[in-house]
Structures are given as structure tokens and as C-alpha cells.
Amino acid sequence: MAYNLIRYGVKDASIAQNRALVAKVFEALNEKQPQSVRYLVLELENGEFVHLVGFDKDSSAITELDAFKAFGADHSERRSTPLARSAAKIVGDYRMLAGAAETVPA
């Protein structure tokens, strides 16, 4: 599985909207349940969002979702910093995500 880490800042006035759009992507993923992707989004205290995307062949199981297209539609307008994307490798994981599906209300 390949991984990408995506990080960007969001304008204060757009944080709630960004969070709500991310929540819609997770709703769509939970409905479709694609097995070829893994997806995690963190919101940092400083208004930055960090996405970790894992995929077998490509990320189209996420990017082709209507909810993801809505998320991306005006993404550049919501951002306060440029989007930074980098390939990533998981070096280790100790119980970080097992049963920890806490979500912040949109």
C-alpha cells in the first residue's frame, strides 16, 4: 500500500466548513466501504489539517466520491497556506488507530 501525507492551513472563517466537508467524505466512505484505501484526517490546533491517504493502486476510491469532489470544489479558497503533499512510509504504529475512531462534530 502506498501512502501520501497532505497538509494545509485553513482560514479561521472556513475551519467549520472544511471539517463538515471532511465529515461528508467519511460518511461516503462508510457507505461505500472501499477496501483499496485507508484514510485519516487530523485537525491541528493551529487550523491546519493533515490527511494520510493509503491506497493499493490509486486513490480514485476516494477522489471519485461526490463528497470528495464537493470537498475539493473550493478548497483553494478555504486554505490559508499552500497544500503540501509528500509520499510517506509508516515506520511504526502502536495501537494508534485501533478502536480510536473519535470524530469531532462538524
N, CA, C and O atoms as a DFTB+ gen file, in Angstrom:
424 C
 N C O
     1  1       0.848      -1.182       0.000
     2  2       0.000       0.000       0.000
     3  2       0.887       1.236       0.000
     4  3       1.850       1.313       0.763
     5  1       0.565       2.203      -0.852
     6  2       1.280       3.480      -0.909
     7  2       0.547       4.499      -0.040
     8  3      -0.672       4.437       0.115
     9  1       1.301       5.430       0.519
    10  2       0.718       6.453       1.389
    11  2       1.141       7.835       0.938
    12  3       2.271       8.034       0.492
    13  1       0.231       8.788       1.056
    14  2       0.515      10.206       0.842
    15  2       0.088      10.971       2.076
    16  3      -0.957      10.688       2.662
    17  1       0.894      11.939       2.469
    18  2       0.565      12.844       3.559
    19  2       0.315      14.206       2.939
    20  3       1.151      14.728       2.201
    21  1      -0.834      14.774       3.241
    22  2      -1.222      16.076       2.693
    23  2      -1.498      17.005       3.870
    24  3      -2.218      16.648       4.803
    25  1      -0.917      18.201       3.814
    26  2      -1.052      19.149       4.926
    27  2      -1.318      20.533       4.365
    28  3      -0.726      20.939       3.365
    29  1      -2.223      21.256       5.026
    30  2      -2.544      22.615       4.595
    31  2      -3.212      23.355       5.748
    32  3      -3.820      22.741       6.624
    33  1      -3.094      24.659       5.738
    34  2      -3.782      25.500       6.710
    35  2      -5.124      25.942       6.152
    36  3      -5.306      26.038       4.939
    37  1      -6.058      26.209       7.050
    38  2      -7.394      26.663       6.665
    39  2      -7.668      28.002       7.346
    40  3      -7.340      28.197       8.517
    41  1      -8.266      28.904       6.604
    42  2      -8.646      30.205       7.156
    43  2      -9.614      29.993       8.325
    44  3     -10.459      29.099       8.290
    45  1      -9.475      30.827       9.357
    46  2     -10.315      30.691      10.551
    47  2     -11.800      30.618      10.202
    48  3     -12.535      29.809      10.768
    49  1     -12.235      31.456       9.278
    50  2     -13.655      31.507       8.916
    51  2     -14.113      30.258       8.164
    52  3     -15.316      30.047       8.011
    53  1     -13.195      29.440       7.699
    54  2     -13.546      28.267       6.895
    55  2     -13.311      26.940       7.605
    56  3     -13.576      25.885       7.029
    57  1     -12.823      26.966       8.837
    58  2     -12.494      25.722       9.534
    59  2     -13.729      24.844       9.713
    60  3     -13.669      23.647       9.434
    61  1     -14.835      25.403      10.168
    62  2     -16.043      24.597      10.377
    63  2     -16.541      24.003       9.056
    64  3     -16.981      22.855       9.014
    65  1     -16.469      24.783       7.989
    66  2     -16.897      24.289       6.676
    67  2     -15.987      23.156       6.211
    68  3     -16.470      22.138       5.717
    69  1     -14.681      23.326       6.366
    70  2     -13.734      22.284       5.956
    71  2     -13.983      21.003       6.739
    72  3     -14.005      19.912       6.170
    73  1     -14.173      21.143       8.059
    74  2     -14.446      19.996       8.922
    75  2     -15.725      19.281       8.482
    76  3     -15.765      18.051       8.440
    77  1     -16.761      20.040       8.156
    78  2     -18.032      19.448       7.727
    79  2     -17.884      18.714       6.394
    80  3     -18.464      17.644       6.206
    81  1     -17.117      19.281       5.479
    82  2     -16.904      18.635       4.185
    83  2     -16.090      17.350       4.339
    84  3     -16.355      16.357       3.661
    85  1     -15.103      17.374       5.231
    86  2     -14.328      16.157       5.520
    87  2     -15.253      15.094       6.110
    88  3     -15.160      13.921       5.747
    89  1     -16.132      15.493       7.005
    90  2     -17.075      14.543       7.615
    91  2     -17.950      13.882       6.550
    92  3     -18.255      12.693       6.649
    93  1     -18.352      14.638       5.543
    94  2     -19.165      14.084       4.448
    95  2     -18.370      13.039       3.655
    96  3     -18.931      12.042       3.202
    97  1     -17.070      13.271       3.492
    98  2     -16.235      12.285       2.801
    99  2     -16.218      10.983       3.607
   100  3     -16.334       9.897       3.039
   101  1     -16.074      11.095       4.925
   102  2     -16.078       9.892       5.756
   103  2     -17.429       9.187       5.732
   104  3     -17.481       7.958       5.754
   105  1     -18.517       9.944       5.687
   106  2     -19.851       9.332       5.563
   107  2     -19.940       8.522       4.269
   108  3     -20.442       7.398       4.266
   109  1     -19.451       9.099       3.176
   110  2     -19.486       8.411       1.884
   111  2     -18.595       7.173       1.904
   112  3     -18.971       6.133       1.362
   113  1     -17.425       7.272       2.521
   114  2     -16.546       6.109       2.624
   115  2     -17.188       5.008       3.461
   116  3     -17.097       3.829       3.117
   117  1     -17.834       5.389       4.551
   118  2     -18.513       4.397       5.389
   119  2     -19.653       3.729       4.644
   120  3     -19.943       2.553       4.867
   121  1     -20.299       4.473       3.762
   122  2     -21.390       3.907       2.967
   123  2     -20.854       2.959       1.889
   124  3     -21.364       1.851       1.726
   125  1     -19.827       3.397       1.156
   126  2     -19.282       2.620       0.036
   127  2     -18.346       1.505       0.499
   128  3     -18.277       0.445      -0.124
   129  1     -17.632       1.749       1.588
   130  2     -16.675       0.813       2.174
   131  2     -15.665       0.248       1.174
   132  3     -15.537      -0.970       1.053
   133  1     -14.947       1.115       0.459
   134  2     -13.924       0.607      -0.462
   135  2     -12.791      -0.059       0.336
   136  3     -12.354       0.472       1.357
   137  1     -12.334      -1.192      -0.121
   138  2     -11.289      -1.933       0.579
   139  2      -9.884      -1.552       0.122
   140  3      -8.898      -1.951       0.742
   141  1      -9.792      -0.786      -0.957
   142  2      -8.485      -0.475      -1.539
   143  2      -7.854       0.800      -0.985
   144  3      -6.774       1.192      -1.427
   145  1      -8.513       1.455      -0.021
   146  2      -7.976       2.702       0.522
   147  2      -8.054       2.719       2.041
   148  3      -8.855       2.016       2.657
   149  1      -7.197       3.545       2.620
   150  2      -7.216       3.883       4.044
   151  2      -7.162       5.408       4.088
   152  3      -6.525       6.036       3.242
   153  1      -7.836       6.005       5.085
   154  2      -7.907       7.471       5.103
   155  2      -8.027       7.949       6.538
   156  3      -8.828       7.431       7.316
   157  1      -7.227       8.935       6.874
   158  2      -7.216       9.533       8.199
   159  2      -7.055      11.033       8.024
   160  3      -6.251      11.485       7.209
   161  1      -7.818      11.806       8.785
   162  2      -7.673      13.266       8.755
   163  2      -7.537      13.752      10.191
   164  3      -8.317      13.378      11.067
   165  1      -6.536      14.588      10.414
   166  2      -6.324      15.222      11.712
   167  2      -6.511      16.723      11.556
   168  3      -6.133      17.307      10.540
   169  1      -7.097      17.335      12.568
   170  2      -7.188      18.795      12.623
   171  2      -6.298      19.264      13.760
   172  3      -6.485      18.867      14.910
   173  1      -5.339      20.100      13.438
   174  2      -4.419      20.618      14.443
   175  2      -4.984      21.886      15.074
   176  3      -5.843      22.547      14.491
   177  1      -4.500      22.218      16.258
   178  2      -5.000      23.391      16.981
   179  2      -4.776      24.690      16.234
   180  3      -5.506      25.657      16.457
   181  1      -3.793      24.741      15.358
   182  2      -3.460      25.970      14.650
   183  2      -4.249      26.149      13.352
   184  3      -3.951      27.049      12.568
   185  1      -5.264      25.291      13.117
   186  2      -6.080      25.424      11.916
   187  2      -5.554      24.652      10.723
   188  3      -6.078      24.778       9.616
   189  1      -4.529      23.857      10.941
   190  2      -4.024      23.018       9.864
   191  2      -4.765      21.681       9.864
   192  3      -5.193      21.186      10.906
   193  1      -4.902      21.117       8.675
   194  2      -5.467      19.786       8.508
   195  2      -4.400      18.903       7.893
   196  3      -3.661      19.328       7.006
   197  1      -4.325      17.670       8.372
   198  2      -3.361      16.694       7.874
   199  2      -4.151      15.460       7.443
   200  3      -4.901      14.882       8.228
   201  1      -3.972      15.072       6.196
   202  2      -4.642      13.887       5.648
   203  2      -3.578      12.826       5.401
   204  3      -2.526      13.124       4.834
   205  1      -3.838      11.605       5.816
   206  2      -2.995      10.470       5.467
   207  2      -3.857       9.537       4.632
   208  3      -4.872       9.019       5.098
   209  1      -3.434       9.333       3.389
   210  2      -4.195       8.528       2.431
   211  2      -3.359       7.309       2.067
   212  3      -2.217       7.441       1.626
   213  1      -3.925       6.131       2.252
   214  2      -3.281       4.897       1.830
   215  2      -4.103       4.267       0.723
   216  3      -5.332       4.245       0.790
   217  1      -3.429       3.753      -0.298
   218  2      -4.164       3.171      -1.418
   219  2      -3.344       2.067      -2.070
   220  3      -2.113       2.085      -2.043
   221  1      -4.056       1.100      -2.658
   222  2      -3.391      -0.008      -3.337
   223  2      -2.840       0.419      -4.697
   224  3      -1.627       0.397      -4.906
   225  1      -3.702       0.798      -5.604
   226  2      -3.265       1.172      -6.962
   227  2      -3.345       2.678      -7.178
   228  3      -2.413       3.292      -7.696
   229  1      -4.455       3.259      -6.780
   230  2      -4.636       4.703      -6.878
   231  2      -5.673       5.122      -5.853
   232  3      -6.295       4.281      -5.204
   233  1      -5.852       6.409      -5.714
   234  2      -6.765       6.932      -4.689
   235  2      -8.159       7.236      -5.237
   236  3      -8.930       7.950      -4.596
   237  1      -8.487       6.703      -6.410
   238  2      -9.765       7.036      -7.037
   239  2     -10.976       6.594      -6.212
   240  3     -12.059       7.156      -6.370
   241  1     -10.815       5.603      -5.339
   242  2     -11.931       5.207      -4.490
   243  2     -12.354       6.356      -3.574
   244  3     -13.493       6.395      -3.110
   245  1     -11.448       7.276      -3.320
   246  2     -11.772       8.485      -2.548
   247  2     -12.071       9.641      -3.489
   248  3     -13.104      10.296      -3.355
   249  1     -11.190       9.896      -4.430
   250  2     -11.304      11.103      -5.249
   251  2     -12.508      11.094      -6.182
   252  3     -12.941      12.156      -6.630
   253  1     -13.053       9.934      -6.481
   254  2     -14.234       9.866      -7.342
   255  2     -15.552       9.986      -6.570
   256  3     -16.619      10.033      -7.181
   257  1     -15.491      10.035      -5.252
   258  2     -16.709      10.215      -4.455
   259  2     -17.270      11.622      -4.664
   260  3     -16.515      12.594      -4.711
   261  1     -18.585      11.729      -4.788
   262  2     -19.212      13.049      -4.912
   263  2     -18.853      13.935      -3.724
   264  3     -18.633      15.135      -3.885
   265  1     -18.793      13.344      -2.529
   266  2     -18.462      14.120      -1.327
   267  2     -17.039      14.662      -1.401
   268  3     -16.779      15.771      -0.935
   269  1     -16.114      13.896      -1.980
   270  2     -14.743      14.385      -2.115
   271  2     -14.663      15.477      -3.170
   272  3     -13.921      16.447      -3.015
   273  1     -15.425      15.318      -4.234
   274  2     -15.456      16.361      -5.265
   275  2     -16.001      17.663      -4.673
   276  3     -15.504      18.742      -4.995
   277  1     -17.017      17.572      -3.813
   278  2     -17.552      18.761      -3.143
   279  2     -16.497      19.362      -2.208
   280  3     -16.363      20.583      -2.126
   281  1     -15.760      18.513      -1.513
   282  2     -14.680      18.961      -0.632
   283  2     -13.632      19.742      -1.428
   284  3     -13.158      20.784      -0.975
   285  1     -13.276      19.247      -2.600
   286  2     -12.238      19.878      -3.399
   287  2     -12.684      21.063      -4.222
   288  3     -11.848      21.801      -4.743
   289  1     -13.992      21.264      -4.350
   290  2     -14.525      22.282      -5.265
   291  2     -13.974      23.680      -4.999
   292  3     -13.564      24.359      -5.941
   293  1     -13.952      24.120      -3.769
   294  2     -13.434      25.462      -3.464
   295  2     -12.337      25.395      -2.401
   296  3     -12.169      26.304      -1.588
   297  1     -11.609      24.302      -2.438
   298  2     -10.586      24.065      -1.423
   299  2      -9.550      25.187      -1.374
   300  3      -9.146      25.604      -0.288
   301  1      -9.125      25.668      -2.507
   302  2      -8.097      26.719      -2.517
   303  2      -8.600      28.000      -1.860
   304  3      -7.809      28.765      -1.308
   305  1      -9.899      28.238      -1.914
   306  2     -10.474      29.430      -1.277
   307  2     -10.502      29.295       0.247
   308  3     -10.443      30.301       0.954
   309  1     -10.592      28.071       0.757
   310  2     -10.628      27.841       2.205
   311  2      -9.241      27.825       2.829
   312  3      -9.103      28.046       4.032
   313  1      -8.216      27.569       2.032
   314  2      -6.861      27.401       2.566
   315  2      -6.204      28.731       2.923
   316  3      -6.408      29.752       2.268
   317  1      -5.413      28.676       3.981
   318  2      -4.600      29.826       4.369
   319  2      -3.131      29.600       4.021
   320  3      -2.330      30.535       4.060
   321  1      -2.779      28.371       3.682
   322  2      -1.413      28.037       3.277
   323  2      -1.483      27.136       2.052
   324  3      -2.516      26.523       1.784
   325  1      -0.393      27.058       1.317
   326  2      -0.391      26.134       0.178
   327  2      -0.517      24.684       0.650
   328  3      -0.152      24.345       1.776
   329  1      -1.026      23.867      -0.214
   330  2      -1.153      22.445       0.059
   331  2       0.218      21.797      -0.119
   332  3       0.877      22.007      -1.137
   333  1       0.646      21.014       0.865
   334  2       1.918      20.294       0.782
   335  2       1.611      18.803       0.755
   336  3       0.913      18.286       1.627
   337  1       2.138      18.120      -0.254
   338  2       1.880      16.685      -0.428
   339  2       3.219      15.965      -0.499
   340  3       4.156      16.423      -1.153
   341  1       3.290      14.826       0.189
   342  2       4.510      14.045       0.169
   343  2       4.180      12.570       0.295
   344  3       3.286      12.183       1.048
   345  1       4.905      11.753      -0.445
   346  2       4.789      10.313      -0.246
   347  2       5.300      10.006       1.161
   348  3       6.226      10.659       1.643
   349  1       4.703       9.021       1.813
   350  2       5.072       8.708       3.192
   351  2       5.161       7.200       3.379
   352  3       4.536       6.427       2.654
   353  1       5.946       6.805       4.361
   354  2       6.060       5.401       4.757
   355  2       5.716       5.306       6.232
   356  3       6.156       6.135       7.028
   357  1       4.948       4.317       6.594
   358  2       4.672       4.081       8.007
   359  2       5.851       3.295       8.572
   360  3       6.142       2.184       8.128
   361  1       6.517       3.881       9.546
   362  2       7.672       3.261      10.165
   363  2       7.245       2.406      11.350
   364  3       7.849       1.371      11.634
   365  1       6.205       2.845      12.031
   366  2       5.702       2.096      13.176
   367  2       4.341       2.609      13.588
   368  3       3.953       3.728      13.251
   369  1       3.627       1.786      14.318
   370  2       2.297       2.140      14.789
   371  2       2.016       1.291      16.024
   372  3       2.031       0.063      15.944
   373  1       1.765       1.917      17.144
   374  2       1.401       1.174      18.345
   375  2       0.015       1.603      18.787
   376  3      -0.150       2.654      19.407
   377  1      -0.970       0.799      18.472
   378  2      -2.354       0.990      18.903
   379  2      -2.894       2.385      18.608
   380  3      -3.834       2.834      19.264
   381  1      -2.319       3.065      17.645
   382  2      -2.712       4.439      17.371
   383  2      -4.147       4.538      16.876
   384  3      -4.877       5.444      17.276
   385  1      -4.549       3.642      16.035
   386  2      -5.858       3.787      15.409
   387  2      -6.841       2.683      15.764
   388  3      -8.033       2.831      15.495
   389  1      -6.405       1.618      16.337
   390  2      -7.299       0.503      16.663
   391  2      -8.374       0.955      17.652
   392  3      -8.088       1.217      18.820
   393  1      -9.612       1.041      17.168
   394  2     -10.735       1.433      18.017
   395  2     -10.745       2.889      18.421
   396  3     -11.478       3.259      19.338
   397  1      -9.969       3.716      17.780
   398  2      -9.876       5.126      18.159
   399  2     -10.604       6.029      17.201
   400  3     -10.150       7.145      16.945
   401  1     -11.708       5.590      16.669
   402  2     -12.434       6.377      15.655
   403  2     -13.211       7.507      16.298
   404  3     -14.430       7.590      16.150
   405  1     -12.519       8.371      17.005
   406  2     -13.150       9.565      17.578
   407  2     -13.321      10.580      16.464
   408  3     -12.420      10.765      15.645
   409  1     -14.443      11.223      16.429
   410  2     -14.653      12.278      15.436
   411  2     -15.101      13.531      16.150
   412  3     -15.736      13.482      17.204
   413  1     -14.759      14.637      15.560
   414  2     -15.184      15.937      16.070
   415  2     -16.460      16.309      15.352
   416  3     -16.511      16.231      14.124
   417  1     -17.497      16.712      16.074
   418  2     -18.730      17.119      15.377
   419  2     -18.465      18.239      14.379
   420  3     -17.696      19.160      14.653
   421  1     -19.103      18.150      13.236
   422  2     -18.926      19.168      12.190
   423  2     -19.566      20.409      12.600
   424  3     -19.534      21.393      11.861
